[in-house]
Amino acid sequence: MKVEKLIIFAIFLGLIQLAACERGKINDPGPNSLREAADSLGQYPGDSLPPDSIYKPDTLVDWTDSLPNVDTVSRQPIKAGDEFLITPAILADSLAYLRLEVVTKKHYSCKENYIRYAAVNVFGKIDVRLEEITALGPCETGTSPSKATIYFNRNNISPDSTYQLQITASGKQYNGSLKKSGTGYAITWPYESGIIFTKKSI
């Protein structure tokens, strides 16, 4: 009789423990429900954190830059029919450089504008290319002639030697020569339009 009571009591304890486990499953969500709840906190699937202050969206919107910054370089083509005046000089405070001051006859947008150029002196040829007009920084409203100051190292120009002088602008080449004689220079330039030297000996 005692054995039967013990068996019944053990079965009763087992049922009570089973009921407690089932109740715990209902009150304590499983891993899947926890993950779903965490995902609902974020802006993006699988992200359990809400967007933070570091996050920045892509600045490209429909292939255009959404940033409000404007281009700080204004570029303009050389105007058709424009001409260039070139004044050669030897710097008063240094005999080491030959200077060419270039200025356009026509006016261009932005008061502080400059002629972008490339200039080299190699193998007996001085090659200058006047490429376009640029304005660095914010454009100051107004117009003005454009200019450039080009320097050549006189030590790279041999005495009593004649150099081919080629200047290109607006797709056209102009050819002449430059000769160094002692401390001075003589320029042979057959053009009176397009590119004009204001003086031909210094």
C-alpha positions as CSV (number, residue, x, y, z in Angstrom):
1,M,0.0,0.0,0.0
2,K,2.9,2.3,0.8
3,V,4.5,1.5,-2.5
4,E,1.4,2.4,-4.4
5,K,1.1,5.8,-2.6
6,L,4.8,6.6,-3.4
7,I,4.2,5.8,-7.1
8,I,1.1,8.0,-7.2
9,F,3.0,10.8,-5.4
10,A,5.9,10.6,-7.9
11,I,3.5,10.8,-10.8
12,F,1.8,13.8,-9.3
13,L,5.1,15.6,-8.8
14,G,6.0,14.9,-12.4
15,L,2.8,16.4,-13.7
16,I,3.4,19.5,-11.7
17,Q,6.9,19.9,-13.1
18,L,5.7,19.4,-16.6
19,A,3.0,22.1,-16.2
20,A,5.6,24.5,-14.9
21,C,7.8,24.0,-17.9
22,E,5.0,24.6,-20.4
23,R,4.1,27.8,-18.5
24,G,7.7,29.0,-18.8
25,K,7.7,28.5,-22.5
26,I,4.7,30.7,-22.9
27,N,6.1,33.5,-20.8
28,D,9.6,33.3,-22.1
29,P,9.8,33.9,-25.9
30,G,12.2,31.7,-27.9
31,P,15.2,32.8,-29.9
32,N,13.3,33.5,-33.1
33,S,10.8,35.8,-31.4
34,L,13.7,37.6,-29.7
35,R,15.4,38.1,-33.1
36,E,12.2,39.4,-34.6
37,A,11.7,41.9,-31.8
38,A,15.3,43.1,-32.1
39,D,14.9,43.6,-35.8
40,S,11.9,45.7,-35.3
41,L,14.0,48.3,-33.4
42,G,16.2,49.1,-36.4
43,Q,15.6,50.8,-39.6
44,Y,17.1,48.0,-41.6
45,P,16.3,44.2,-41.6
46,G,18.6,42.3,-39.2
47,D,19.9,45.5,-37.6
48,S,19.0,45.6,-33.9
49,L,20.3,49.2,-33.4
50,P,18.4,52.3,-34.5
51,P,20.2,54.7,-36.9
52,D,22.9,56.6,-35.1
53,S,24.4,60.0,-35.7
54,I,27.4,58.6,-37.6
55,Y,25.4,57.1,-40.4
56,K,25.4,59.2,-43.5
57,P,23.5,58.3,-46.7
58,D,25.1,58.1,-50.1
59,T,25.7,61.7,-51.4
60,L,24.9,60.6,-54.9
61,V,21.2,60.9,-55.8
62,D,20.2,59.8,-59.3
63,W,23.8,60.2,-60.4
64,T,24.0,63.8,-59.2
65,D,25.9,65.1,-56.2
66,S,23.5,66.0,-53.4
67,L,26.1,68.0,-51.5
68,P,25.5,71.8,-51.8
69,N,29.2,72.6,-52.5
70,V,29.8,74.4,-55.8
71,D,32.8,73.9,-58.1
72,T,35.5,76.4,-57.0
73,V,37.1,76.4,-60.5
74,S,35.5,78.3,-63.3
75,R,36.7,77.2,-66.8
76,Q,36.0,79.1,-70.0
77,P,37.2,78.4,-73.5
78,I,39.2,81.0,-75.4
79,K,36.8,83.1,-77.4
80,A,36.8,82.9,-81.1
81,G,38.9,85.6,-82.7
82,D,40.6,86.6,-79.5
83,E,44.2,87.8,-79.7
84,F,47.1,87.7,-77.3
85,L,49.6,90.4,-76.5
86,I,53.0,89.2,-75.3
87,T,55.5,91.4,-73.6
88,P,59.0,89.9,-72.9
89,A,61.1,91.2,-70.0
90,I,64.2,90.4,-68.0
91,L,63.5,90.6,-64.3
92,A,65.1,93.6,-62.7
93,D,66.0,91.8,-59.5
94,S,67.2,88.6,-61.1
95,L,69.0,87.9,-64.3
96,A,68.2,84.2,-64.1
97,Y,64.7,84.4,-65.7
98,L,63.1,85.5,-69.0
99,R,59.5,86.6,-68.4
100,L,56.6,86.6,-70.9
101,E,53.6,88.6,-69.8
102,V,50.5,87.5,-71.8
103,V,47.2,89.3,-71.9
104,T,44.0,88.7,-74.0
105,K,42.3,91.5,-75.9
106,K,38.8,90.2,-75.1
107,H,37.2,90.1,-71.7
108,Y,36.2,87.0,-69.8
109,S,33.8,86.3,-66.9
110,C,35.1,86.6,-63.3
111,K,37.4,89.6,-62.7
112,E,40.2,87.4,-61.3
113,N,40.7,85.1,-64.2
114,Y,43.9,83.6,-65.7
115,I,45.1,81.9,-68.8
116,R,45.9,78.3,-68.2
117,Y,49.0,77.3,-70.2
118,A,51.8,74.8,-70.6
119,A,55.4,75.9,-71.4
120,V,58.6,73.9,-71.9
121,N,62.1,74.6,-73.3
122,V,63.6,71.3,-74.6
123,F,66.0,70.4,-77.4
124,G,66.3,73.9,-78.8
125,K,62.6,74.6,-78.9
126,I,60.5,76.8,-76.7
127,D,56.9,75.5,-76.8
128,V,54.0,77.5,-75.2
129,R,50.4,76.4,-75.3
130,L,47.6,78.8,-74.3
131,E,44.8,76.4,-73.4
132,E,41.8,78.0,-71.6
133,I,40.7,80.6,-69.1
134,T,40.2,79.7,-65.5
135,A,39.2,81.5,-62.3
136,L,40.2,80.0,-59.0
137,G,38.0,80.4,-56.0
138,P,34.6,82.1,-55.9
139,C,33.9,84.0,-59.1
140,E,33.9,87.8,-58.6
141,T,31.1,89.2,-60.7
142,G,32.3,91.2,-63.7
143,T,34.6,90.7,-66.7
144,S,38.3,91.5,-67.4
145,P,41.0,90.5,-69.9
146,S,42.8,87.3,-68.9
147,K,46.5,87.1,-68.3
148,A,49.4,84.8,-67.6
149,T,53.0,85.2,-66.6
150,I,55.4,82.7,-68.0
151,Y,59.0,82.3,-66.8
152,F,61.9,80.6,-68.5
153,N,65.3,79.9,-66.8
154,R,67.9,81.9,-68.7
155,N,70.6,79.4,-67.7
156,N,68.8,76.9,-70.0
157,I,69.1,79.3,-73.0
158,S,72.6,79.0,-74.4
159,P,74.4,82.3,-75.4
160,D,74.6,83.1,-79.1
161,S,72.0,80.3,-79.9
162,T,68.8,80.6,-81.8
163,Y,65.7,78.7,-80.4
164,Q,62.6,77.8,-82.3
165,L,59.7,79.6,-80.6
166,Q,56.3,78.0,-81.1
167,I,53.1,79.3,-79.5
168,T,49.7,77.5,-79.9
169,A,46.3,79.1,-79.2
170,S,42.8,78.2,-80.3
171,G,44.1,75.3,-82.3
172,K,46.5,77.4,-84.4
173,Q,50.3,77.3,-84.2
174,Y,52.5,80.4,-84.6
175,N,56.2,80.0,-85.2
176,G,59.1,82.3,-84.8
177,S,62.5,82.3,-83.1
178,L,64.3,83.6,-80.1
179,K,68.1,84.4,-80.0
180,K,70.1,85.1,-76.9
181,S,73.0,87.5,-77.6
182,G,75.0,88.4,-74.5
183,T,72.5,89.5,-71.8
184,G,69.8,90.4,-74.3
185,Y,67.3,88.7,-76.6
186,A,66.1,89.2,-80.1
187,I,62.7,87.8,-81.2
188,T,61.9,87.1,-84.8
189,W,58.1,87.0,-85.1
190,P,56.3,87.5,-88.4
191,Y,52.7,87.9,-87.1
192,E,50.8,91.1,-86.6
193,S,47.5,89.4,-85.5
194,G,46.5,86.4,-83.4
195,I,49.6,86.4,-81.2
196,I,51.5,89.7,-81.1
197,F,54.8,90.6,-79.4
198,T,54.7,94.1,-78.1
199,K,58.5,94.4,-78.5
200,K,60.9,92.1,-80.2
201,S,64.2,92.9,-78.5
202,I,65.1,93.3,-74.8
